[in-house]
């Protein structure tokens, strides 16, 4: 029997990429709403409650509205929310199964799953293990910067980047969230267990997809002083057997060349981790596709785990 899937918000970037990943799968039946009724609450209620899995690819307010449309006696529909709305709410599994066995089990058994934000995925994939491993103090004043392709900025911004008469500044990297207010900061702090909100400087650049997130650390401020090579080995052991996480080799040619390109893993659904720097100042970095492990790829991974099928089915590893 096929799994009935409804994508609420199927015309957005994440929704479209989720739909694309279902092409060629014979175990999925897509429930398609009439485009003229895609915002009608009565029609949406019908589709949500008829589905086995509903993906929410919507703004936060619309995602909360969608959850309110679930019938009180409906105990079968699994909601996988790609918005910011439920990522730190009680009762919702956080969709990063590699973080711990508890995260994995919550996804496998949960009916409410929140997909991590793209920047948050890169940050949490680095900081959570360091705190869990007793290496990074939870009160460390963490700062991070990140580089992303423009596809994560939404349809209106994508249209500006791809227009022939775009403003000149769109041909350059543009730093934003200058007020230190970014929608991913809440989960970056809450999921890792940091005592204070991290400093965060994201940059959007003139390429379609891909991302690098980097966190800088003073070795003498860690709970356990470690060299870059030792930290690299720590990450290798922490993520051992996790097919979606790849840890660089100590002599990785990319890092050894002195550059980490934001678009290098575009189209791939995993995440690669690097440790660079020296014995005094260390940089830990994650490289991935903001539309892959940072969005729709992660959503499909969570669905596969919840259904009990092969974790990477329909994904590119």
C-alpha positions, 0 to 999 in steps of 0.5 A: 500500500502506498503512503499518501503524501500531501505537500502544503506549500508545494509551490515554494522552493522547499515544497518543489524540491520535496516533490522532485525527490518523489519522482521515481518512487513507487511507494508514494502517492502524492495528494494534489490540491487544486492550485486555486484552493491551496489556501482554502482552509476547508480544502486543506483540512480535507487533504491534511486529514486524508494523508499519512504524511503532510509536509508543511512548506509554509510561513510560520503562521500558515504552518500553525494554522495547518496543525490546527486543521488536524481533526481531534480524532486523527492519530495517523497523520504525521506532520513534517514541518519545514518552517520555523514554527515548531522547532523548539516546541514541546512534543515535536521531534527535532529532525536531525537524527545524527545528533543522538539516539534520542533524536533518532528515536523521537523521529522514528516514533513521532507524529510531529517532526520539525525540520531544522533550519539550514543555517541551524543544521550547520551550526548545531551539527558542529556545536551539539557534539562538542557540548555533549562530548564535554569539550565546549562549555555551555557558557562559551561565547560562541560566534559563527559566520555562514555563507549561503546560496540565494535559493534559501531566501525565498521566491521573491529574492530568487527572482531578483537574483535571476533577473537581468536588471538586478541591482549591482550589489546582488553580484556580491556577497551580502551580510545580513541579520546585522541586528543579531536577530535571525529566525534560526538563533532560537533553535541554535541556542535551544537545541545545543543547550548554549547558555547564551544566544550565539553571535551570528553573521550570515552572508548570502551570495551570488550562487544558487545553492550550497552553504558553509557554516563556521564556528571559531574557537580558542583552544585554551577556552575549551573544557578539554584543550584539543588540537585540530587533528584531535577534534577532527578525530572526535567528530569522526568517532561521534558521527561514525556510521552516520551515512549523511555526515562525512568528516574530512580527512586531516589532509583534505585537499579542499581545506589544505588548499585554503578555501571552502566553497559554498557551492561545492556540495550543491545537489548532495543531501549530506553534510561534510565537517572540517576542522582547520586552524592551529593549536591556539585558534580552531575553526570547525566548519560544516559544508552542505546544500541548504536545499538538501541536508538544510531543507527538503533533503532533511525532510525526506530523510525524516519521512524515511525514518518514520516510515521505517524504509531505507534512510537515504531512499530518494536522496543523493548520497 
